[in-house]
Structures are given as structure tokens and as C-alpha cells.
Amino acid sequence: MSQKDVLILAIESSCDETAASVVKNGTIVMSNIISSQIDLHKEYGGVVPEIASRKHIEKINQVVLESLEEAGLELSQMDAIAVTYGPGLVGALLVGVSYAKAIAYASKKPLIGVHHIEGHICANYISEIQGAQSVHIDSTPKPPFACLVVSGGHTHLVHVKDYASYEILGKTRDDAAGEAFDKVARAIGLGYPGGPKIDALSKIGDENAIKFPKAKVNGSKYDFSFSGLKSSVLNYINSCEMKNETFQKEDLAASFQKAVVDVLVEHAMEASKAYGFKELVIAGGVASNSSLRKAFSKACEQEGMAFYCPPPILCTDNAAMIGAAAFHEYQNHNFADWNLNAVPSLKLGER
């Protein structure tokens, strides 16, 4: 291994995945271990913070050890320890932050605090995943570019000015896109998590069967609002029930999904044209949605823009993306001290 290689052990525990990864030079994933809690939270229809925190405590040591073992490396060989410290569920974040601080202190390694959304953006810099999940990506974006981060907790349209330098152009004023997917899925009996289930059901539905509104936010053309769309779907369901009418779940799912995708694509493309971006990137859990990926690919092709999206394994919460983001912080010597704490409402660009 070259002396110039930078090895970072990264930890992610912001919500309901306990994850650890060893990342080399910010682009090569040597291990990517994820312990998901989806089955635990299914019966509640969403993530229960107290359960998530307890499960992180149970799993974090095992996940970190597995990550080092899969990479074939020792803790002593790491150049730094990175961890998500916000935003997210405060109890869940505290588990990862406390563990990372402990092993960084014990091993005398630098500690790097990483913003969760920055991690999602930096998942697009990863060019190779080694091991059982082997993936090779031919090309990755280079700043400046536009990035749409869409997940269960976040919907941000970001100008990525440089590595570790960001400007938020627009964001949701209420529900995140992924949150709207979950709520609509619950309303039509699909269960949790809703995003993948609506995506699958939509494939057999008619996306033009029902016309749902596409909200515009007054005074900020790049901001999003999904609460009105969600309410419109719920009102449609209630109206059908009161009239004793039936509706096709697959048509409703497809029509709802189209309304979300159309708004996301329209705003991102408008911003890209206004700012002269030549590259557009999507990230976050909803970025694995097949309809969204196809719509962006088509729109970017029509405008002569390059389009990038991570493989699905790097769209949902994972530690590889945290290691990728930490590499640029490492190069800039942006290390945290032992007072690093969980910041559940941390804004992108804050420290």
C-alpha cells in the first residue's frame, strides 16, 4: 500500500442503520458493513428513536470489527476515525459519536466529524467498492455541480462549489420527499418503508390516472413543499371511501410518484440552467427510486448535462459515504476535538 494512501474508518448511526466502513483516499471502499433495523420498526410504521438507540449500542462494536476484518486491516493502520455527528436522531447520533471518540482517543488517531447530508453528496465521489459488494464506477463528478439530496428526512438542492464547500439553493418547507412517500404508502396499506414499495407498485400503475398538485413555494422558486401533495392524496382516498368508490392502488402510487418526481426534476433543472451547471448529481435514499433516476437521466441528456447517481447500496444510509466526505476534511486538517457532540439539527456548512 502506498505511503500516500489515506485510510479512514467511518461510522454512521444517525437513524436506523448501524454502519461502518474503511475507505481509502475517499474513493475506494474496502469494506461496507450495514446493520439495518427496518424489520424492528416495521410494526410501528416508522422509526422509534428509543429502539434505534438501543439497537445501535448492541451492534456498533460488532459492525466496526466486521468492517476492519472485511478490509483486512487493523485499527492501528487507520489514519483517522470519522463519524456522523448530525443531523439525525440525537440518541442514535450519540452512540456513534461516543464510540468514535473512544476508539480515536484510545488509538491516538485524529477524529473527524461529518455532516450526514455532506456524506450523501460525497457518495458520488466513490469509484470502487471492493469485496462481496464489488462495484466499479467509470466516472465521478467534479465540483462545481448541482446536487439534489432526497431522503426520508431531507430534500435539499445544493450548489457544490468545491469539495467540502456548499451553498443550499433550495430545500423543503415541510415534509421531505421520502417522508411523503412513507406517509402515502402507509395510507394505502403498503407499510414501512414506503419508498421502495411505492416505486415497485408504480411500475404496474398508470401515472396519468389521477392529477395531483405540484406545489410551488412563493418567493423561492427552488424550495419544495410536499405536505399539500400528501394531503391531496389523503383527501382523494377519504373521498373515495365516503362515496363507496374503489381506486386502484397502483394508479394512485404511480400518480403520486409522478407528482413528486416532476417537481424534483423541474426545480433541479431550473437551477442548473440559471447557474450554468454542466453536471447534475442526485443522492440520498430516494435517489434509488427508478422513476426519479430515469427522469433525471432523460432531462440531463436533453440539456447536454452529465448526470451522476450512486449505486443503490450507497443511496441509503451507509458509512462509506461518511468516509468519502471525511477524506476531504482530512486533507484540510479539519479535525474535531474531544468535545465533539451530536447535533440533531445541524445545517449543511455549519461546524
ZIMOJO-V254842 format. One record per backbone hydrogen bond with DSSP energy under -1.0 kcal/mol. NH is the residue of the N-H (numbers start at 0). CO is the residue of the C=O. E is the energy in kcal/mol with one decimal. If there is no record, write none. Layout:
{{NH,CO,E} {NH,CO,E}}
This chain:
{{4,1,-1.3} {7,22,-2.3} {8,79,-2.1} {9,20,-3.2} {10,81,-1.6} {11,18,-2.4} {17,34,-2.5} {18,11,-2.4} {19,32,-2.1} {20,9,-2.0} {22,7,-2.4} {23,27,-3.2} {24,5,-2.9} {26,23,-1.7} {27,23,-2.2} {28,127,-3.2} {29,21,-2.7} {30,21,-1.1} {32,19,-2.6} {34,17,-2.9} {36,15,-1.7} {40,36,-1.6} {41,37,-1.3} {43,40,-1.2} {44,41,-1.5} {45,40,-1.4} {51,47,-2.4} {52,48,-2.4} {53,49,-2.0} {54,50,-2.3} {55,51,-2.1} {56,52,-1.9} {57,53,-1.8} {58,54,-1.9} {59,55,-2.5} {62,58,-2.6} {63,59,-2.3} {64,60,-2.3} {65,61,-2.4} {66,62,-2.0} {67,63,-2.1} {68,64,-2.3} {69,65,-2.8} {70,66,-1.7} {72,67,-2.3} {76,73,-1.5} {77,74,-1.7} {78,6,-3.2} {79,6,-1.1} {80,109,-2.7} {81,8,-2.9} {82,111,-2.2} {83,10,-1.7} {84,113,-1.8} {87,343,-1.7} {88,13,-2.6} {92,88,-2.9} {93,89,-2.2} {94,90,-1.2} {95,91,-1.4} {96,92,-2.8} {97,93,-2.5} {98,94,-2.1} {99,95,-2.7} {100,96,-2.5} {101,97,-2.0} {102,98,-2.4} {103,99,-2.3} {104,100,-2.3} {105,101,-2.4} {106,102,-2.0} {108,103,-2.3} {111,80,-2.6} {113,82,-2.8} {115,85,-2.8} {118,114,-2.0} {119,115,-1.8} {120,116,-2.2} {121,117,-2.6} {122,118,-1.0} {123,120,-1.6} {124,121,-1.9} {126,26,-2.0} {127,26,-1.7} {128,134,-3.1} {129,28,-3.0} {133,130,-1.4} {134,128,-2.2} {136,126,-3.1} {144,159,-1.4} {145,278,-2.0} {146,157,-2.7} {147,280,-2.6} {148,155,-3.2} {149,282,-3.0} {150,153,-3.0} {155,148,-2.4} {156,169,-3.3} {157,146,-3.4} {158,166,-3.5} {159,144,-2.7} {160,158,-1.2} {160,164,-1.3} {161,164,-1.5} {164,161,-2.2} {166,158,-1.8} {168,156,-2.8} {169,156,-1.6} {171,154,-1.6} {172,223,-2.9} {177,150,-1.9} {179,175,-2.1} {180,176,-2.0} {181,177,-2.2} {182,178,-2.2} {183,179,-2.4} {184,180,-2.4} {185,181,-2.0} {186,182,-1.8} {187,183,-1.5} {188,185,-1.2} {189,184,-3.1} {197,193,-2.7} {198,194,-2.3} {199,195,-2.1} {200,196,-2.4} {201,197,-2.4} {203,200,-1.6} {204,201,-1.5} {208,205,-1.6} {219,216,-1.7} {222,219,-1.3} {223,170,-1.9} {229,225,-2.3} {230,226,-2.5} {231,227,-2.2} {232,228,-2.1} {233,229,-2.3} {234,230,-2.7} {235,231,-2.1} {236,232,-2.2} {237,233,-2.6} {238,234,-2.6} {239,235,-2.1} {240,236,-2.1} {241,237,-2.4} {242,238,-1.9} {244,239,-3.2} {251,247,-2.3} {252,248,-2.9} {253,249,-2.1} {254,250,-2.6} {255,251,-2.7} {256,252,-2.5} {257,253,-2.2} {258,254,-1.8} {259,255,-1.9} {260,256,-2.9} {261,257,-2.8} {262,258,-1.4} {263,259,-2.3} {264,260,-2.7} {265,261,-2.7} {266,262,-2.4} {267,263,-1.9} {268,264,-2.6} {269,265,-2.3} {270,266,-2.3} {271,267,-2.1} {272,268,-2.3} {273,269,-2.2} {274,270,-2.4} {276,271,-2.0} {279,305,-2.7} {280,145,-2.7} {281,307,-1.7} {282,147,-2.2} {285,149,-1.8} {286,283,-1.4} {287,284,-1.4} {288,285,-2.1} {292,288,-2.2} {293,289,-2.1} {294,290,-2.4} {295,291,-2.3} {296,292,-2.3} {297,293,-2.3} {298,294,-2.4} {299,295,-2.7} {300,296,-1.8} {301,297,-2.2} {302,298,-1.4} {304,299,-3.0} {305,277,-2.6} {307,279,-2.2} {313,310,-2.4} {314,311,-1.5} {315,311,-1.3} {322,318,-2.1} {323,319,-2.1} {324,320,-2.0} {325,321,-2.3} {326,322,-1.4} {328,324,-1.2} {329,325,-2.8} {330,326,-2.2} {331,327,-1.3} {332,329,-1.5} {333,328,-3.0} {334,332,-1.4} {335,110,-3.4} {339,336,-1.7} {342,84,-3.5} {345,342,-1.7} {349,346,-2.2}}
